[in-house]
Structures are given as structure tokens and as C-alpha cells.
Amino acid sequence: MTKQNEAGLPTGPQLAAAVADLRQRLDAVILAHYYQEPDIQDAADFVGDSLALAQQAARTSARVIVLVGVHFMAETAKILNPDKQVLLPDLAAGCSLADDCQEEAFASFLARHRGHKVITYINCSARIKALSDVVCTSSNAERIVRSFPADQPLVFAPDRHLGAWVRERAGRPLVLWPGVCEVHAQFDERRLVELKESCPDAVVAAHPECPAAVLRHADYVGSTSGILRFASETPARRVIVVTEAGIIHQLRRANPGKEFLPAPGADPSQNALECRHMKRNTLEKLYLCLRDRAPEIALPEALRLRALAPIQRMLELS
């Protein structure tokens, strides 16, 4: 007999089994970001960073795409798949970067920088993508910046920390929109140094959305997929991880003989930082999403087409 909770939903292992059954019956694919809870990552067909999720969404043959991440990721999947149903378990799963870069303000910002080509980090809404020349992720941002002629003025938005890191790596000026990730901006240089001093044999892997003061203490800086590769390749047995703590599940699975230490935030009570938006998704909501085929992502076709061109450009350059 299937166990149910007070809401009438299956529980425990039966919930994961029910998710798998619904996925098969709907001809659905479940794409999850590294920052999701472990039980969601385990239930997914594919787990990846923003670039990998976009690439998977672009090539899937499934009739239904369930993007277990945040809203802009599901929008990207819909932009690439107008004829497929795209679902997001919690429609309120947003992103501080996307929320702080609104269409009217960004258009006004661009009007002050005429003649600039516009590179936008994928962590933005479809309306911001539609104002862009090309989209990027943390995996390919430097490559995409370098794809433009050296004398071409560039705007980079919405993450100023990622933009500053790419600007230094590429050695060229970028006009930066002043946005930050509310999670990565909390990593604290002093507390990171203290953790390094207490673990002198550990190496540090950090995401480029972190402030420059934090990144300067890293042995490796890169996307979540890059951090996974670095962790597998480094001979070090301990790795301090300076990004959202959800990735540690995959790090431990891929490297069972190594220890992964989440870097702390500035708040002494925070020993690991998590994205409140990513964590809105739960396995129960994933089940309901598949059962009810909702919430569904919908976009006006004219907007979708305007946002599609810069995403396709990114995929070509990747």
C-alpha cells in the first residue's frame, strides 16, 4: 500500500517512484540545477549548470520539459522549445540578479551606452535577453567576450562580480550593470581565510559571481561544472567550495574519497550558503508539477523570438 501524507501525496521512496512513473507516462525529461536539494538531483534525468541545462533543453526529444531550477532557466527552455510544454515546480522560484535588472531600467542604461554590444548573463529574464546581442553563462563568458573585436565597446549585465572577473581575464574594458547574486555576494574574505588557515591542506574552488576579495584566495575560479571538474582532477583530498552548497551533493558522489567543505558567509550562524529561490522547489512540488502539468511557462511569440537570437548565438559560440 502506498503511504501518503496529510495532503494525500506519496511519501518516502514511494514519492520518488511516483515521480519516475509520471515522468515516463508523460514522456517528460527532468532537468535540474546543481543547487537543488539532493532528492531532486537524484530524481532528475540530467543535472547541470545553466549552460548544460540550456544545451540539454535545446536537444531533448521529450514532449514535456520540467526545469527544476529558477524561473529564468525555465524561460530559456521555453524559448528554445516553443512547441513543448515547459513546467517549473514553483513559479515563484526567482533570482536576485533577474529581479534587480528590469526591462525599463536596463533599456535606459543601454541608451546611455549607444554603440555598445550587449552581453547578458543567462541569469536574467526573457525581456532582458531580448535587449541583448548575445547571452553567456559563467562557463563561456570569457570566450564570448573575446569573440567580439577588440575595439568593440561592450556592456556586460547583470552580475558585476562575474563581469569584473571576465574583464580581468579577457583584458578588455566592460561597462558593468551593478547587479549581484544575493548568495555569492555573502561569501566573506575574512571567514574564508580563517577556514583556509584551519585546513592548510585544502584547496579553494570558487564561483566567479563571488566578490573579487574572495576570488583572490581561490586556487580555481569557474562555473559549477568547472568546479566539479577541478575537484575530480586536483590531487588535494580536501576542497573548500565557495558557491551555493547544493553542488556538494554531486561533488561527493563523484569523489567519494574526498572531503568538501562549504565556505561560510559573513554571518557567523551561516556555515553554508543556500539560494532561497532554488530551495523553493521540493520533491513534492515536482510530483505535483508532473501530476497536474502545471505551473507552465508561457511567453508571447514576439518576445520569444527576440530572446531566441542571442541564446542561439551563445550556443553557437559554445
C-alpha positions in Angstrom: 0.0 0.0 0.0 1.3 3.4 -1.0 2.0 5.6 2.1 0.5 9.1 1.9 0.9 12.3 3.9 -1.9 14.5 5.2 -2.1 16.2 1.7 -2.7 12.8 0.1 0.8 12.7 -1.5 3.0 9.6 -1.6 6.0 9.8 0.8 9.5 8.5 1.2 10.8 6.2 -1.6 7.3 5.9 -3.0 7.3 9.6 -3.8 10.5 9.3 -5.9 9.0 6.2 -7.6 5.8 8.2 -8.3 7.8 11.0 -9.9 9.6 8.5 -12.1 6.3 6.9 -13.1 4.8 10.2 -14.1 7.9 11.3 -16.0 7.7 8.1 -18.1 4.0 8.4 -18.7 4.2 12.0 -19.8 7.3 11.5 -22.0 8.9 14.1 -19.8 12.5 15.0 -19.1 13.5 16.4 -15.7 16.4 18.8 -15.9 17.7 20.0 -12.5 20.3 22.5 -11.5 23.2 21.6 -9.2 21.8 23.9 -6.5 18.7 21.7 -6.0 18.1 19.5 -3.0 19.8 16.1 -3.2 16.5 14.2 -3.6 15.6 16.3 -6.6 19.0 15.8 -8.2 18.7 12.1 -7.7 15.2 12.1 -9.4 16.4 14.1 -12.4 17.3 12.8 -15.8 20.1 15.4 -16.1 21.8 17.7 -13.5 23.9 20.6 -14.7 24.8 24.2 -14.7 23.0 26.9 -16.7 24.9 26.3 -19.9 24.4 22.5 -19.8 20.7 22.9 -19.0 20.2 25.1 -22.0 22.1 22.7 -24.2 20.0 19.8 -22.9 16.8 21.7 -23.4 17.9 22.6 -27.0 18.4 18.9 -27.9 15.8 17.0 -26.0 13.2 15.0 -27.8 10.8 14.7 -24.8 7.4 16.2 -25.1 7.4 17.8 -21.7 10.4 19.6 -20.1 10.4 20.0 -16.3 13.1 22.5 -15.4 13.8 22.2 -11.7 15.7 25.4 -11.1 14.6 29.0 -11.2 12.3 31.0 -13.5 14.8 32.3 -16.0 16.0 28.8 -16.6 12.6 27.6 -17.4 12.0 30.6 -19.6 15.2 29.7 -21.5 13.9 26.2 -22.0 10.7 27.5 -23.4 12.5 30.0 -25.7 14.3 27.0 -27.2 11.2 24.8 -27.3 8.1 26.7 -28.4 6.2 23.5 -29.3 6.9 21.7 -26.0 5.3 22.1 -22.6 7.8 23.6 -20.1 7.0 23.2 -16.4 8.6 24.8 -13.3 7.6 23.2 -10.0 7.4 26.5 -8.2 6.6 29.5 -10.3 7.9 31.9 -7.5 11.4 30.4 -7.8 13.1 33.6 -8.9 16.6 35.1 -9.0 18.0 38.2 -7.3 20.0 39.0 -10.5 17.0 38.8 -12.7 14.8 40.6 -10.3 17.2 43.6 -10.0 17.5 44.0 -13.8 14.2 45.2 -15.1 13.4 46.0 -18.7 12.7 49.7 -18.4 15.8 50.5 -16.3 18.0 48.3 -18.4 16.8 49.9 -21.6 17.5 53.3 -20.1 21.0 52.1 -19.1 21.7 50.9 -22.7 20.5 54.2 -24.1 23.4 55.8 -22.2 25.9 53.5 -23.9 24.9 53.6 -27.5 27.3 51.8 -29.9 28.0 49.1 -27.3 27.2 45.5 -27.9 25.3 43.8 -25.1 26.3 40.6 -23.4 23.9 39.4 -20.8 24.5 36.6 -18.3 21.8 34.0 -18.6 20.6 34.9 -15.1 18.1 37.4 -16.5 14.5 37.5 -17.8 13.5 36.9 -21.4 12.8 40.6 -21.7 16.4 41.4 -20.9 17.7 38.7 -23.2 15.6 40.3 -25.9 17.6 43.5 -25.5 20.9 41.7 -25.9 23.3 40.7 -28.7 24.4 37.5 -27.0 23.8 35.6 -23.8 26.5 34.0 -21.8 26.9 31.7 -18.8 29.8 31.6 -16.3 31.1 28.6 -18.3 31.6 30.6 -21.5 31.5 34.3 -20.5 35.2 34.9 -21.2 35.0 33.1 -24.6 32.0 35.2 -25.6 33.7 38.5 -24.6 36.7 37.5 -26.6 34.5 36.7 -29.7 34.0 40.5 -30.2 36.6 42.7 -32.0 39.0 44.3 -29.5 37.8 47.8 -30.4 34.1 46.9 -29.9 32.6 48.6 -26.7 30.7 46.1 -24.6 28.1 46.2 -21.9 28.0 43.2 -19.5 25.0 42.5 -17.3 23.6 41.8 -14.8 26.3 40.4 -12.5 29.1 42.9 -11.8 31.3 40.4 -10.0 31.2 38.0 -12.9 31.8 40.9 -15.2 34.7 42.2 -13.3 36.3 38.7 -13.3 35.8 38.3 -17.0 37.1 41.8 -17.6 40.3 40.9 -15.9 40.6 37.6 -17.6 40.0 39.0 -21.1 42.0 42.1 -20.5 39.4 44.5 -22.0 37.0 47.1 -20.7 33.4 46.3 -20.0 30.6 48.5 -18.9 29.0 46.7 -16.0 25.4 46.7 -14.8 25.6 46.9 -10.9 23.9 43.6 -10.1 25.0 40.9 -7.7 23.9 37.4 -6.7 22.4 37.6 -3.2 24.0 34.3 -2.3 27.5 34.7 -3.7 27.8 38.3 -2.5 27.6 37.0 1.1 30.8 35.0 1.0 33.3 36.7 3.3 37.0 37.1 2.8 37.9 37.0 6.5 36.0 33.9 7.3 37.3 32.2 4.1 40.9 32.9 5.2 40.1 31.6 8.7 38.8 28.4 7.2 41.9 28.1 4.9 44.2 28.6 7.9 42.3 25.8 9.8 42.6 23.5 6.8 46.1 24.2 5.3 45.9 21.1 3.1 42.7 22.2 1.4 42.4 23.9 -2.0 39.7 26.5 -2.7 37.3 26.4 -5.7 35.1 29.4 -6.2 32.3 30.6 -8.5 33.1 33.9 -10.3 29.9 35.5 -9.0 31.8 36.0 -5.7 33.4 39.3 -4.9 37.0 39.8 -6.1 38.3 39.9 -2.5 37.0 36.3 -2.1 38.2 35.1 -5.5 41.8 36.2 -4.9 42.1 33.3 -2.4 40.9 30.7 -4.8 43.0 28.0 -6.4 40.4 27.7 -9.1 37.6 30.0 -10.3 34.9 28.8 -12.6 31.3 27.6 -13.1 29.7 24.9 -11.2 30.6 22.4 -13.9 34.1 23.7 -13.8 34.3 23.3 -10.1 33.2 19.6 -10.5 36.0 19.0 -13.0 38.6 20.7 -10.8 37.5 18.7 -7.7 38.0 15.5 -9.7 41.3 16.4 -11.1 43.0 18.0 -8.1 45.2 15.7 -6.0 44.1 17.5 -2.9 41.9 15.4 -0.6 40.0 18.4 0.8 38.3 21.2 -1.2 36.7 24.4 0.2 33.7 25.1 -2.0 32.8 28.8 -2.5 29.4 28.5 -4.2 25.8 27.5 -3.3 26.0 24.4 -1.1 23.7 22.3 -3.3 26.7 21.4 -5.5 28.3 19.4 -2.7 25.9 16.5 -3.3 27.3 16.0 -6.8 30.9 16.6 -5.6 30.6 13.9 -3.0 29.0 11.4 -5.5 31.8 12.0 -8.0 34.6 12.0 -5.4 33.7 9.7 -2.5 37.3 9.7 -1.2 37.5 13.5 -0.8 36.1 15.9 1.7 34.2 19.0 0.6 33.9 22.0 3.0 31.3 24.7 2.2 32.7 28.2 2.6 30.9 30.3 5.3 29.1 33.6 4.8 29.7 36.7 6.8 27.0 35.8 9.3 28.7 33.5 11.9 25.5 31.4 12.0 25.9 30.5 8.3 28.2 27.6 7.8 26.9 27.0 4.3 25.0 29.4 1.9 21.9 28.3 0.1 19.7 30.0 -2.5 16.3 30.6 -1.1 14.9 30.6 -4.6 16.4 27.3 -5.7 15.2 25.7 -2.5 11.6 26.6 -3.1 11.5 23.5 -5.3 10.8 20.3 -3.5 10.3 16.7 -4.5 6.6 17.1 -3.5 6.3 20.1 -5.8 8.0 18.2 -8.6 5.4 15.4 -8.2 2.5 17.8 -8.2 4.0 19.6 -11.2 4.1 16.4 -13.2 0.7 15.2 -11.9 -1.1 18.5 -12.8 1.2 19.6 -15.7 1.5 23.0 -14.0 2.8 25.6 -13.5 3.5 26.0 -17.1 5.8 28.6 -18.7 4.3 30.7 -21.5 5.8 33.5 -23.5 4.5 35.9 -26.2 5.8 34.6 -29.5 7.3 38.0 -30.5 9.2 38.2 -27.2 10.4 34.6 -27.5 11.8 35.2 -31.0 13.7 38.3 -29.9 15.1 36.4 -26.9 15.9 33.4 -29.1 18.6 35.0 -31.3 21.1 35.9 -28.5 20.6 32.4 -26.9 21.3 30.7 -30.3 24.4 32.9 -30.7 25.6 31.7 -27.3 25.0 28.1 -28.2 26.9 28.5 -31.5 29.9 30.1 -29.6 29.8 27.2 -27.0 
